[in-house]
Amino acid sequence: MKWTDVQDIAILLYETYPDVDPLTLRFTDLHRRVTQLPGFDDDPKRSNEKILEAIQMCWLDEKE
């Protein structure tokens, strides 16, 4: 899984952390959680605020 797999990452985050409100996470915490997901194998340095925000919004959509 790569940073560009925003939807897949969001689904896995929701499945892994169903009780977490993604809007309460700082981007540093979100970054850590993404890089710790099973199957994530992209360079941690390739993320940016835009990617993290997209993941956060997709995760929120999954939660709702």
TACOR-V683324 format. One record per backbone hydrogen bond with DSSP energy under -0.5 kcal/mol. NH is the residue of the N-H (numbers start at 1). CO is the residue of the C=O. E is the energy in kcal/mol with one decimal. If there is no record, write none. Layout:
nh & co & e
NH & CO & E
NH & CO & E
This chain:
nh & co & e
5 & 2 & -1.9
6 & 4 & -1.5
9 & 5 & -2.6
10 & 6 & -2.5
11 & 7 & -2.3
12 & 8 & -2.2
13 & 9 & -2.6
14 & 10 & -2.4
15 & 11 & -2.4
16 & 12 & -2.3
17 & 13 & -3.0
20 & 17 & -1.4
22 & 20 & -0.8
24 & 21 & -2.2
25 & 22 & -0.9
30 & 26 & -2.4
31 & 27 & -2.7
32 & 28 & -1.8
33 & 29 & -2.4
34 & 30 & -2.5
35 & 31 & -2.4
36 & 32 & -1.1
37 & 34 & -1.6
40 & 37 & -1.7
41 & 1 & -2.2
41 & 39 & -0.6
46 & 43 & -2.2
47 & 44 & -0.9
52 & 48 & -2.5
53 & 49 & -2.5
54 & 50 & -2.0
55 & 51 & -2.4
56 & 52 & -2.5
57 & 53 & -2.4
58 & 54 & -2.2
59 & 55 & -2.6
60 & 56 & -2.2
61 & 57 & -2.1
62 & 58 & -2.2
63 & 59 & -2.2
64 & 60 & -1.9
